[in-house]
Amino acid sequence: MKFETFMLRTLFVACMAVCSLVMGAMVTATPPAVQLASSRSVSSILPTAPTACALPADGVVCPRLNG
């Protein structure tokens, strides 16, 4: 009976150590910086932008037109 109790206590300590390490990693992790804007200049982006949006009668959805 003492061996089983020792094994259960060891398992409990190991599980608590793993949980603590995972929780510590989640708390101290810093996400990488997100680049929202590209490094391209505005003059190179404007020719690819659509010139007009064809809105349907309901005016809610702006479908993307191929061409």
N, C-alpha and C positions, 0 to 999 in steps of 0.2 A: 504494500500500500504506500510506503514511503517513496518508492521509485516512481509510481504513477503521479503522486502529488508533486514530486520534484519536476517531472516532465511537464505537467500542466503549468506549473509556475514559470518554468523556463519558456514554454510556448507563449504564455501571457506576456512576459517581459520582452520576448522577441517581437511579438505583434505590436506592443506599445512602442518599441523602438522604431519599427518600420513606419507606423502611423505618424509618429512624431517627426521623423525625417521627411516624409511626404508632405505633411502639413507645413513644416518649416520651409521646404522648397517652394510650396505654393505661395506662402506669405512673402518670402523674400525675392521671388522671381520678378524681374523687370522685363516687360515686353519690348521687342525691338521697335524702333521708331517706324512709324508708318509714313510713307511718302504719298501724300494726297495729290500733289501737283507734280507734273513731269518737269523735266529740266528743259523741255522745248520752249522756244519763244512763242509769243502770242501770234506773231505773223505767220509762223508755220502751222499753227493750229486752226486759224480762221478759214483757210481754203477748204478744210475738211468738214467744217460745220455746216449743217443744213441751212439753206437760205430761208425756207418757209416751212411751216407745219400745217399740214392739211387736217384741220379738225373736223370730225364728223358732226352731225346735227346736235348731238347732246353736249359737245364741247368738253367732254371729260377726258377722253383718250386721244392721244396724239400718236397715230400709227407711224411706224418707220417705213418709208417708201424706198424701194430698191431702185437704183438708177443713178 
